[in-house]
């Protein structure tokens, strides 16, 4: 059974930065594209960023985070990262990782809370 464990969230002031990590219990990254998703209070979960598998990867981002967030992966460490810069209060949410483009229900972890507030 695959487990995805997110970490790196916290409380940060507007304009600050955080780096999220998502570690898998076994090596699925080499075969799957991965995504970071987020869910804000009262809203549906949405895709934030995604990265393909393979030696040469491509990425895509939700419009509101383009130029501020960077997704990357380290298959040797079974880990995918989300570098978040210039954070805004509207980025406040619980952040999750999962496969992309189709998330697997059984893979959802606990997520990591990101709160952007002064």
Rosetta blueprint (number, residue, H / E / L):
1 X L
2 X L
3 X L
4 X E
5 X E
6 X E
7 X E
8 X L
9 X L
10 X E
11 X E
12 X E
13 X L
14 X L
15 X L
16 X L
17 X L
18 X E
19 X E
20 X E
21 X E
22 X E
23 X E
24 X E
25 X L
26 X L
27 X L
28 X L
29 X L
30 X L
31 X L
32 X L
33 X E
34 X E
35 X E
36 X E
37 X E
38 X E
39 X E
40 X L
41 X L
42 X L
43 X L
44 X L
45 X L
46 X E
47 X E
48 X E
49 X E
50 X E
51 X E
52 X L
53 X L
54 X L
55 X L
56 X L
57 X L
58 X L
59 X E
60 X E
61 X E
62 X L
63 X H
64 X H
65 X H
66 X L
67 X L
68 X L
69 X E
70 X E
71 X E
72 X E
73 X E
74 X E
75 X H
76 X H
77 X H
78 X L
79 X E
80 X E
81 X E
82 X E
83 X E
84 X E
85 X L
86 X L
87 X L
88 X L
89 X H
90 X H
91 X H
92 X L
93 X E
94 X E
95 X E
96 X E
97 X E
98 X E
99 X E
100 X E
101 X L
102 X L
103 X L
104 X L
105 X H
106 X H
107 X H
108 X L
109 X L
110 X L
111 X L
112 X E
113 X E
114 X E
115 X E
116 X E
117 X L
118 X L
